[in-house]
Amino acid sequence: MQSELDYQTEISDLTREIDRLQSTIAKERSRSERYFTAVADAVKSGLKSLRLPNVPPPVKDRRRKDAETAIVFISDWHIGKATPSYSTATCEERISRLARKVVEITNIQRLDHPVKHCAIIATGDMIEGELIFPGQAWEVDSSLYRQVTVDGPRILSDLIRTMLANFESVTVYATPGNHGGLGGRSRRDMHPESNADRMLYQIVRMVLEGESRLSWQLADDWYTVADLGDRCRFLCLHGDQVRGWAGIPWYGWARRVLGWASLSRLWPDMTFDHVLAGHFHTPVSMYLNGRRVWINASTESHNPYALEEMSSAGEPAQWLLYVLPGRGVTAEYLVQLGDDYA
């Protein structure tokens, strides 16, 4: 039977061991933080070395008429996906087509009034990712590395730079999608920031850091609110938060939007007039008690997984909206991006 002295000795030994382990953990944490800082600084330094020339601004529109804002609503590019009619190269071609059509349509709008500012609202699934669904490895043409650090930055940067060349200022609002999740089916065990869409946005932000006419609002959570003025506040999210009924998501959207709208008193940051989301690859515009909801299409075309599992198919397109503070959305265009609309 142990004496009181023996117990005290064991407690002292355990206390010293705990102190030693805590000291070791603190040192490892400090070392890890230094490694992370060093890598981040190295990446930032490397990106700065690219020295992309700043985009010359367009000629200022000095008309006194109220100026509208163009919303280029982008999502579900799935850069890296490979199907019989889609690839990274096809995506890049279609985004170039989107940029050209945005400029053409905006110039038509400008025949009547100024359109000085452009809001690019990205709601995720910009990349295809890896291990998102069974068999995906046979439906990609590039690794997650290339999607996030090579092809994605090039395609998204080109779109932003084209907008900078045609608008006096540009703001990017960005939220992540489910295809950006890391770790396959276990991705919910990862830190919420561990998302490839977030990585893509941050890389492009760093690449274009020298553009003084460009600003960013990257979501800290699953949503952000793009405040473009009175009656022009948009709740932006990917859309995988919404579940359907009998395989059709629009009932789920009505429940969610009306529920979120009731939270403004308790959660002022979520005060919004309209909603922008992607995920379903089917362009939809809904009216819900004074609020509009736009669900985006995708830039992809043939999708074997969606065809087999959900009996679903879509045509490549993205939404383009115009807003005026005090009036809200004044015009909407579903910009078709298929080869038939080249």
C-alpha positions in Angstrom: 0.0 0.0 0.0 1.4 3.3 -1.1 2.2 6.0 1.5 1.3 9.7 1.2 4.9 10.4 0.4 4.8 8.0 -2.6 1.7 9.7 -3.9 3.3 13.1 -3.6 6.4 11.8 -5.4 4.2 10.5 -8.3 2.3 13.7 -8.5 5.5 15.7 -8.7 6.9 13.5 -11.4 3.6 13.8 -13.4 3.6 17.6 -13.0 7.2 17.8 -14.3 6.3 15.6 -17.3 3.2 17.7 -18.1 5.4 20.9 -17.9 7.9 19.3 -20.2 5.3 18.2 -22.8 3.6 21.6 -22.7 7.0 23.3 -23.4 7.6 20.9 -26.3 4.2 21.6 -27.8 4.8 25.4 -27.5 8.1 25.1 -29.3 6.6 22.9 -32.1 3.7 25.4 -32.4 6.1 28.3 -32.7 8.2 26.4 -35.2 5.1 25.5 -37.3 4.0 29.2 -37.3 7.4 30.3 -38.4 7.4 27.7 -41.2 3.9 28.9 -42.3 4.9 32.5 -42.2 8.1 31.7 -44.2 6.2 29.8 -46.9 3.5 32.5 -47.1 6.1 35.2 -47.5 7.9 33.2 -50.1 4.7 32.6 -52.1 3.9 36.3 -51.9 7.4 37.3 -53.0 7.2 34.8 -55.9 3.9 36.2 -57.1 5.1 39.7 -56.9 7.9 38.7 -59.2 5.4 38.1 -62.0 5.1 41.9 -62.4 1.9 41.8 -64.5 1.5 45.3 -65.9 -1.3 47.3 -64.5 -4.4 47.6 -66.7 -4.9 51.0 -68.2 -8.2 52.6 -67.0 -11.0 53.3 -69.6 -12.0 56.8 -70.5 -14.1 58.3 -67.6 -17.8 58.7 -68.3 -18.5 62.3 -67.2 -22.3 62.2 -67.8 -24.3 63.3 -64.8 -27.0 60.7 -65.2 -27.2 58.1 -62.4 -24.6 55.4 -63.0 -25.5 51.7 -62.8 -23.3 48.8 -61.7 -22.8 45.7 -63.7 -22.9 42.4 -61.8 -20.9 39.6 -63.5 -22.2 36.6 -61.6 -19.8 33.7 -62.0 -19.8 30.2 -60.5 -19.5 26.5 -61.3 -16.6 26.7 -63.8 -15.3 23.4 -62.6 -11.8 24.1 -64.0 -10.2 20.7 -64.5 -13.3 18.7 -65.3 -13.0 16.5 -68.4 -16.2 15.3 -70.2 -16.9 14.5 -73.9 -17.6 18.2 -74.5 -15.8 20.0 -71.7 -12.2 20.6 -70.5 -10.0 23.2 -69.0 -9.4 24.6 -72.5 -13.1 24.7 -73.2 -13.7 26.6 -69.9 -11.1 29.2 -70.7 -12.6 29.7 -74.2 -16.1 30.2 -72.7 -14.9 32.6 -70.0 -13.2 34.6 -72.7 -16.5 34.6 -74.5 -18.3 35.7 -71.4 -15.9 38.6 -70.9 -16.4 39.8 -74.5 -20.2 39.6 -74.2 -20.2 41.5 -70.9 -18.4 44.3 -72.6 -20.7 44.2 -75.6 -23.9 44.3 -73.5 -22.5 46.9 -71.2 -21.7 49.2 -74.2 -25.4 48.8 -75.3 -26.5 49.8 -71.8 -24.1 52.8 -71.9 -26.0 54.3 -74.9 -28.6 55.4 -72.4 -26.7 55.8 -69.1 -23.3 55.4 -67.5 -22.1 52.0 -66.1 -19.0 52.8 -64.2 -18.5 50.0 -61.7 -18.4 46.2 -62.1 -19.1 43.7 -59.3 -17.7 40.3 -60.0 -19.6 37.9 -57.7 -18.1 34.4 -57.5 -20.1 31.8 -55.6 -17.8 28.8 -55.7 -17.0 25.5 -57.5 -14.6 27.5 -59.7 -12.4 24.4 -59.7 -13.4 20.7 -60.1 -11.3 19.4 -57.1 -10.4 15.8 -56.4 -12.2 13.0 -54.5 -15.5 14.8 -54.4 -17.5 11.9 -55.8 -16.6 8.2 -56.7 -14.9 7.8 -60.0 -14.0 11.5 -60.3 -10.3 10.6 -61.0 -11.4 9.5 -64.5 -13.3 12.8 -65.2 -10.5 15.4 -64.7 -7.8 16.6 -67.0 -5.6 18.2 -64.4 -4.5 17.9 -60.8 -5.9 20.0 -57.9 -2.4 21.7 -58.0 -2.9 22.8 -61.6 -6.5 23.8 -61.1 -5.7 26.1 -58.1 -2.2 27.5 -58.9 -1.9 27.4 -62.7 -5.1 27.3 -64.8 -7.5 28.8 -62.3 -5.4 32.0 -61.6 -4.8 32.5 -65.4 -8.5 32.2 -66.3 -9.9 34.2 -63.4 -7.2 36.9 -63.7 -7.9 37.3 -67.4 -11.6 37.9 -66.7 -10.8 40.5 -64.0 -8.3 42.3 -66.1 -10.7 42.6 -69.0 -13.3 44.1 -66.6 -10.6 46.5 -65.3 -10.0 47.6 -68.9 -13.7 48.4 -69.4 -14.9 49.7 -66.0 -13.6 52.5 -63.9 -13.5 50.2 -60.8 -14.1 46.5 -60.0 -14.9 44.7 -56.8 -14.7 40.9 -56.4 -17.0 39.3 -53.9 -16.2 35.6 -53.4 -17.5 32.6 -51.5 -16.3 29.0 -51.5 -18.1 26.0 -53.0 -18.3 22.3 -52.1 -15.9 21.2 -54.9 -13.2 23.3 -53.2 -13.4 21.0 -50.1 -10.3 19.0 -49.4 -10.2 15.4 -48.2 -13.0 13.9 -50.3 -15.9 12.6 -48.2 -14.1 13.5 -45.0 -13.7 17.1 -46.0 -16.0 18.3 -43.3 -13.4 17.2 -40.8 -11.0 19.8 -42.3 -10.7 23.4 -41.2 -13.4 25.5 -42.9 -10.6 27.6 -44.5 -9.1 24.5 -46.1 -11.0 25.1 -49.4 -9.4 25.2 -52.8 -11.8 28.0 -54.0 -10.5 30.2 -51.2 -6.9 29.4 -52.2 -7.7 30.3 -55.8 -9.3 33.6 -54.8 -6.3 34.5 -52.5 -3.7 33.7 -55.2 -5.5 35.9 -57.8 -5.8 38.6 -55.2 -2.1 38.5 -54.6 -1.3 38.3 -58.4 -3.4 41.5 -59.0 -2.3 43.3 -55.8 -1.0 46.3 -57.7 -4.3 47.2 -59.3 -5.5 50.2 -57.3 -9.0 50.1 -59.0 -9.6 46.6 -57.8 -11.0 45.7 -54.4 -11.9 42.3 -52.8 -14.4 41.0 -50.3 -13.6 37.4 -49.5 -16.1 35.5 -47.4 -15.0 34.5 -43.9 -17.9 32.0 -43.8 -20.1 30.2 -46.2 -21.7 33.4 -47.3 -21.1 37.1 -47.8 -23.3 40.1 -48.5 -22.4 42.3 -51.5 -23.7 45.7 -50.6 -24.1 47.7 -53.8 -26.5 50.3 -52.4 -30.1 50.8 -51.3 -32.2 47.8 -52.6 -29.1 46.3 -54.0 -27.8 44.1 -51.1 -27.1 40.5 -52.4 -26.7 37.5 -50.2 -24.1 35.4 -52.0 -23.6 31.7 -51.2 -22.7 28.6 -53.2 -26.1 26.8 -52.7 -25.1 23.4 -51.4 -26.7 24.5 -48.1 -30.1 24.0 -49.6 -31.9 20.7 -49.9 -34.7 19.9 -52.3 -37.9 18.0 -52.1 -38.6 15.0 -54.3 -35.3 15.9 -56.1 -36.4 19.5 -56.9 -34.6 22.2 -55.0 -36.8 25.2 -55.5 -39.1 24.4 -52.6 -36.0 24.2 -50.4 -34.9 27.6 -51.7 -38.2 29.2 -50.8 -37.9 27.9 -47.2 -34.3 28.9 -46.8 -34.6 32.4 -48.3 -37.7 33.3 -46.3 -36.0 32.0 -43.2 -32.7 33.9 -43.7 -34.7 37.1 -44.5 -36.3 36.9 -41.0 -32.9 37.0 -39.3 -32.0 40.6 -40.0 -33.0 41.8 -36.5 -30.9 39.1 -34.8 -28.2 38.9 -37.4 -27.8 42.4 -39.1 -24.9 41.3 -41.2 -27.3 39.1 -43.1 -29.7 41.9 -44.2 -30.2 41.4 -47.9 -32.6 42.3 -50.8 -31.8 39.5 -53.2 -29.9 36.2 -53.4 -27.2 34.9 -55.8 -26.2 31.2 -55.7 -24.9 28.4 -57.9 -24.4 24.7 -57.3 -27.4 23.4 -59.3 -26.1 24.2 -62.8 -29.6 25.3 -63.8 -30.3 29.0 -64.4 -33.4 30.1 -62.4 -34.8 33.4 -61.4 -37.4 33.3 -58.6 -39.5 36.0 -56.9 -40.1 35.4 -53.2 -42.1 38.1 -51.3 -40.3 41.0 -52.8 -36.9 39.3 -53.0 -35.3 37.9 -56.1 -33.2 34.8 -56.3 -30.9 34.0 -59.1 -29.4 30.5 -59.4 -26.5 30.3 -61.8 -25.8 27.9 -64.7 -22.4 26.4 -65.2 -19.8 26.8 -67.9 -19.7 23.1 -68.5 -21.9 21.3 -70.9 -22.1 17.5 -71.0 -21.9 16.0 -67.4 -22.0 12.2 -67.3 -22.3 12.1 -63.5 -25.3 14.5 -63.4 -26.9 12.6 -66.4 -26.6 9.2 -64.7 -27.2 10.1 -61.1 -29.8 13.0 -61.4 -31.1 12.7 -64.9 -30.0 16.3 -65.3 -28.2 18.3 -68.0 -27.6 22.0 -68.6 -26.3 24.5 -71.2 -23.3 26.7 -70.5 -24.3 30.1 -69.4 -23.8 32.8 -66.6 -25.9 35.6 -65.4 -25.2 39.3 -66.0 -27.3 41.8 -64.0 -27.4 45.6 -63.8 -28.4 47.5 -60.6 -29.1 51.1 -59.6 -29.2 52.1 -55.9 -32.7 52.9 -54.9 -34.3 51.0 -57.7 -32.6 47.6 -57.4 -32.1 45.3 -60.4 -32.8 47.1 -63.7 -31.9 44.5 -66.2 -30.9 40.8 -66.3 -29.2 38.8 -69.1 -28.5 35.0 -69.2 -25.3 35.1 -71.2 -25.2 31.9 -73.3 -21.7 30.5 -73.7 -22.1 27.4 -75.9 -20.5 27.1 -79.3 -23.8 28.0 -81.0 -23.6 31.5 -79.4 -19.9 32.2 -80.3 
